[in-house]
């Protein structure tokens, strides 16, 4: 282990025996191959879990389906009370869970705490929502009839989450699914399995204290083969999958093939447009955090900076100067800005991206490279890099999950920058830096950004749970978290009640007997 209280955090989260490959207090019947979790921070083994076999999965599904029969008839406000208690447990364990997120995934401790805060926030949101699962009342064309619509629980919701947000994305889904009356089966990333076990331990405490079936929250571990259990299972009406576009297309095909529903939150290739009227200081802050936060491993990370030619050199130099101030190292040390990539495979992807941009004619502005020596023993630490490029480069069209920022120059009006912004396959997050009202409104209009998220004078990274989160095109079209995202976790039903002694038919049809 390392310093910064990791041992205590593991103890506080009930993971003391995790090195034995066991799971405590959760529905996790796992008897498959051992998955070892190594920290990208120092390369050390944190713990082990076992992958779920097909037999294990069937036991989990039996527990989940049995729990659903109980949970779905519980009044929604009472389900909200369970979520409220879960949020309180998260408040108690925020420091410990934030440290585990930081250590197992590699993001800064502050970002780890922020991720747990997102979990707390969505619990608060869901608690209020549990009293607002409303339908509509409509006027009937038939006398003495009343029409309305209502929402019912779907059933078992399958959740596949990615390593970069190992706890928050699960909470976005489960908090809403639970207040809707659904039960959940979660497959966390095999790169961050201990975060999954920790979360399950926390909710297991709540369920036990309320004498509720632990099958309300289930955990399965493993690689993509285990994820296929969820995608192909007709007992699961909704699969929520977060990850790469490649993975999402596979999930979408499998789920659609059985006429199920999928909620997809996939890749991003996010850009900030910098116009001549931009506040340069704000631009630098937004661009640098967006590009290097979580070592560039957010789906909302800033990949492209689209800069007007009149301020191009000024912005390029300011951002490059800011990169010189970045401190790279142990993410639990709050003096550092940038932690490691998730593993050495990610490092190879990063190196290949820098080679490709040069091969395609790009120019390196801030040199990258892999860091070695004391403190970098894991081999996962890299230097955030900046390259001048063209939007047409193949590597720029591709999402590289690493701290590589591409500078793109535009001329003319803001419509030209928007065309560049939209000229990629992904459509998650976007931003414009400008003090020009007309430019801002154009960016937000029908002729503007084609992304699910469009910001003015803030960066692409960092979303609040009150708004629906997700994107268009190859980002998948799904929406998680706030707004009316809860509707995807429920089935809609239209009801008509006849309170007369007659039976008139719709559309004035006559059918006399």
C-alpha positions, 0 to 999 in steps of 0.5 A: 500500500501507499500513504494517504490513508488508503489502508484505513479507507479500505477498512472503512469500506469493508474491503479488509478481506478483498485480497482473498477474492471474496465479497462481503454483504452483497449479492455477488455469487462469484466463482469464476477467474480471479480478477486482480486490481492493481493501482495505476498510482504505484503499481501495487496490488490492491485486492482481488475479486472473482468473475461471475460465471454463468451459474453465478449470474443465474443466481444473481438474476433469481435474487433480483427478480424475486426482489423486484416482486417486493420492491415494485409495490412499495410506495415510491416515497418509501423507496425514496426514503431508502435512497435518502438513507443511502445518501447519508451513508455516502456522506459518512463514507465520502472520504474513504470512497473518494480515496479508493476511487482515486487510488484504484482509478488514478484520478485526483483525490479532489476529483474522487471526492467530487465523484462521491458528491455526485452520488450524494447529489443524485440521491438528493435529486431522486428523493424529491423525485420519488414524490413526482413520478407524474403522468398526464390527464387528457380529455376524452372525446367520449362523454363520461370517460376519463383518460390519463397516463401513468408510469410503472416500474420496468423490472430488472435494470442492467448497468454496465459502467466504465472505469473512468467514473467507477461509482458516480455513473452507477449511482446516476442509474441506480438512484433513479431506477430504485425510486422508480421501483426497479432493481439493478444488476451492475457490472462495473469495469473489470479495471475498477472492481473494488469500487463496485464492491465498496458501493455494494457493501454500502447499499447492502447495509441500508437494505439490511437495516430496512429488512429489504431483499438484498437482491434490490442491488446486485453485482456481477464482475468480469470482462465483456463476456459477463456484460453479454449476459445482461445484453442478451437476457430477455428478463432485463428490459433496460440495459444502461451502458457507459463506455466506448462507442465500439462497445455501445454498438455491440450492446445496442445491437444485442438489446435491439435484437430482443426488442429491449431498451438501451440507454447508451452514454458513449464516446466524446470528441469535445471541443471548445470554440474560442472566438475573438471576443473570448475572455482569455483567462477563462478560456485557459482555465476551462481548456486546461482542466478539460484537457488534463483533468482525470488525465484526459480520461473523461468522456467530456474531456476537451480534445479540440480547441478551435481558435479564431486566427486573430487570437490563435497565437495568444491562446496557444501560448497562454495554454502552453504556458499553463501546461508548464505549471502542471504537477504530475504525480500521486493523485492522492497528493493534493499538490499534484494536478495530474495523476496516471492513466488507468493502465499501460494499455492506455499509455500505448494508446497515448503514445500512438496518438502522438505518433499519428498526429505527427505522421499526419502533418501535425506540429507538437506544441507541448511535448508528451512522453512517459514519465519514469523514475521515483514516484512513477513506478507503475509506468502509467504516468504521462505528460499532457501534450498539445499538438497543432492539427487539422480536424480532418486528421484521422487521429483528431476524428478519433477519441483518444482517452488520454491528455492530448489536446489538438489546436485547430485554427478557424477564420471568418465567422463563428458559423465556420467554427461550429462546422468544425465543432460538429464535424466529428462522429461524436456529439457529447459535450461542447463549449464556446468562449465568447462575450458576444451575445450573438455568437453565444446564441448562434452556438445554442441555436438549431444551427449551432452545436449538435451535441447533447451538452452545449456550454457558454463560457465554461469548459466541456468537462463537469456536469451537474446532476440536475440536467440530463447527461448524454449526447447525440450521434455516436455518443448514443443518444441516451440521457442519464441523471437529472431532468426527466431522465427517470422516464427511461426507467419506467414503462408508460401506460395509457388508461381510459375509464368509463364511468357511465352505463353506456359504451360509446366507441372512439371515432364515433364508430357504431357497433349496435347489438 
